[in-house]
Amino acid sequence: MRLASLRWAVALGLLVFAAAFRPIRPATLQFSSRLAVSLASNGTSFIAAPGELPSGLLVAELAGKRTTKKKVKKSADSSIMVVDDMVMCSQSPSAVYDGQIDVLLLFSKCIEHAVLSTFEAWALDMQKIVEGTVGSYEGIALTFKASMVTGGCSGTAYDAAVEVTGDDLDRVAAFPGLGDVYPLDMVTSSTDGFTAAVTFATDEISYNEIISFENVNQIANVVNFQLSGSVENCEGGPESCIELKQNDDIFMYNPFTVTQSLDCADLENGVPVTLIGDDGLRQCYCGCPAGYEMKTKGNDKLCVKVGNAYDCVWSKVSGYKHQVNTKSSVCSFDHIVDKWGIPLPLPTSGYGSSKMMLLVDGSLDPRIRVSAVQTQNPEYYAGFLIPILGSASSVWPLKFSEVVAKAPSAAKFDPMHSSGDDLPIHDAAKTWKDYQSNRAEALNSIAFKDYGKYRLEMDAYDYYSSATCVGCIAIVDMYRPRATTKCPVGFCDSVSSTVDCGCTAGLTPNNVAKANGLVQQYIDYGDQAENDGCSGNNRCDLNQFFKKNFFETKYSRYSHDESISCFDPDVVLGDILYHQKVTINPLKKTDGTCHDVLKPMLAGQCTRCCKMTTALREFWTEYRCGSDFDARYCEGDSDQTCTFEQCLVVNGDTLATVTAHIKPDVAEESKRVLQQLQEEDYQTVTQVHRALECTSYYGDDGQCTYMAKISELIETTQSLNFEGDFDVNKFVFWRFKVNGDSEKWQLWKTRRQTSAETGCNWASCETVYDNDEVLTFSDPETKISIEAWTQCGLVRRFFFYVHLHVNSAVDVCKHFGDMWYQTSVSRLPIATQMCAYPGSDFAELTFDFHPNTGLQHSRTQLRMKVSEVVCTGVLENRTPVEILKVNRDSPEIVTRFGVEMLRTPSTEALTNFDVSCDFMYQDYAGSTHTKTCGRSFSIADCKGPQFDVPNAKCQYDACAGNERAGLYETCGGSVIRSSKTSTYVQSGEKKCCQGCANTKVICAGLMDLPDPESDLKRCEPAVARGSYSDYYFPVSLLAQASHNHPIAMLLLTGGALAATVTLVALRRRRTVLSSAQFESDASKPLLS
């Protein structure tokens, strides 16, 4: 024996061994403190005992033997003595011993060495007795462990200190028979638990320590011994403490028993009978119970029931069965005679009924006793029995052994209810007189408080004998639970986006609350179902719960207990908003590109579906009288079922809300563009209008494209429709495409770049996103489709349009030739060659410009406006000169020039004059577009030479070489002249040379315009009616020039015709000179 290590300390535990009867385990080892208490109550001592006590206290004689013994009896039909075999009791050969007894021996530290030696001898004896009883059987063991408690020691040879020391434990360890020794605070860690404790106290201190230890560690089986001299601690009697008057008295106490179950395997229906044999030892034989007699069948004996000539009314049937089909709130069945028609036995006696009626009422010795006992046979699950025996229980065997014989596997069935002790529910006696006068009351007064199988007994007693009538009644529950509430029905709405929505609705706060309420209604269907008063808590409803969670494609089965929280708002929202998949961009493929399909994810994948089914059922037992087992069913009515299914779907627009609109500054710019257009069908809500620099789409006369990011044009917002601190950007994802279906979808704004990436750390920094490239717009109209998606589907789709507007086309040069004509001749455009003004060395030339000339206006194009016109002229390859410059918006220009024919260094037959004009236009954006137009003119003197012109000589003599203007020379307006190298413009009025005394020469306007400053002037002789008031003067003048000059003859013909038609004397010479144009074909008539 050794002292156990201190490090094995664990929590104190107690394992109490309980013996249970099982046929194949007939022997068990037990600890019984009652044995010790009983002995102590007798006050017996070995010293005072008159004789020697038996040593084999645990020995069971003849157990396991299968032998017979001869007995001598008188023959039934003679007085001859015969020898008969007596059948001995037997024990099953498959029986095994079991039982593990761990006993703690707890000593006061004050116990002396010699006393410990005595207790060691007792412990060794106990182990020898157990070992000798169980023999070589395994599974049985009796072990001891020891420890010490403090005590008040006086007059001892060892340490008198109160506390236990290591030396004290070493003293105990010196006795190996006491088992391993542990300190008190570590003793419980040495085993899984103690079956019992046997303690030895020497004084009040040690006794109190022992009691405290037992209470704290809840050790139920204890025997507390008090060594002689401290009896004050045993004042509670043996139940609290047993005094050992002598130390050797410990050998009187053996609290260990072996329980054996003996049977009569060799005698059918036999019962064990205990007797004392001739040798004085206890023996066990088999006999027949009352009502049976022993018969011989072949070589075997068996007990056969003795027939009764007068069976009572109850024994003539195999029992009575009453099925309860109605609901009753009170579980009580009585008046079984009146209500159920149970027959009444009629007891009789040898005294005769009349004499029994005369028996004294006060004496209950002759009496009629009626009792009822509820029996409990094993109840097996019918689902195990039906495959073996069939569904018709009426033909099932009455013995379970027959079931096992048919299917050996049935031996392993565990009953749902084990067999139990009989439960008496009624026991009443009446006098013969009372019973005979009111027999029904004897049974009607029995109250059955439960379904079950009851044994009815009626015992009839007279003075010296009795008779018993035994019957059976089985009360069977045939009423099943019924619902008191309606089974809920799923609902749907249009948000589910399905044609036949069935039980699918959108997941909104209201719908979640509604679905959660329906789940509670479903739970109430089962919880509030009604049953009869006897059923109690025996429901076995068939409950099933299936759930298809978000992003799952099929149902999975869950515990039905979880159905209550299927649509709990917090659980539902948590399952979707915290799902790992809901924040994955559904638009983005694995290669980083965008899904170019109409629906990039499975429709309805954010759907939570719950399907729950309840079939109201209960456990009920089909009790059968005469059977040693019963079948227990779990059944219910077929119409008492409830199935509830509901789906809540989160669509994109139920998960989030998004908006997209054109940015305010972009819309304002669009409004400014629209102000320049005549088209009224435009708007700025979904349309972006931008002005291009060019005048035609895809042209090259300026910037003909518009470049911008979509995020620069369109502003978006997004929010979740459910409360919570969530980053909505992790749930909502965008994509776009341009030009309708001709282009592919592209990711948009997948991530906002950080300030570290953009390099801008200010609050005013422009937001930069991934997948937000600059787009180039060049078409007149570009459609932009934008979609916001979540893993639950499309949130919303937007359409925007970018309209590009070009400036109105300018084709001014096409009309440039029409801007030049000779007012003095005709408003018709002039040809390349023209005539000088008759009689003069210059040609009159008018430039007439309207600001709309050459502009191609459209309702959808921006209007261009001319802002500046600059013209230059060149005479005969001289250096050019600016002859006109108008710098204002949309000017109206009518300017007349005099173009002088060459005279320096010499004259020429034709004077070539080239003119070029730059027309500068401004578009909407303020950009300047310049159109340069030009044309050439040739001037000829169409008049020709003349003779003897009046005043010609004096004018020549006086004015030749004079600085003043000579006769018929220009003297006012803008005159384009030339030097040897350059072209220049002479403006302002010049005085005329007066060369002839009898003729005054004045500077007169050619067209007599209201504004003389805008007229071209030349020096002419003064006449009373004005320079050209005489109609015939130009005719005669031109006639002089017609000699040998076909061009002049053409002009003359046209002028005479015009004068004839109008019959009006005009002051303006343009009428008579309207046909003075230089045409290549002189025979072509011209009419003005």
Order of alpha helices (4+ residues) and beta strands (2+ residues): beta-alpha-beta-beta-beta-alpha-beta-alpha-beta-beta-alpha-beta-beta-beta-beta-beta-beta-beta-beta-beta-alpha-alpha-beta-beta-alpha-alpha-beta-alpha-alpha-beta-beta-beta-alpha-beta-beta-alpha-beta-beta-beta-beta-alpha-beta-alpha-beta-beta-alpha-beta-beta-beta-alpha-beta-beta-beta-beta-beta-beta-beta-beta-beta-beta-beta-beta-beta-alpha-beta-beta-beta-beta-beta-alpha-alpha
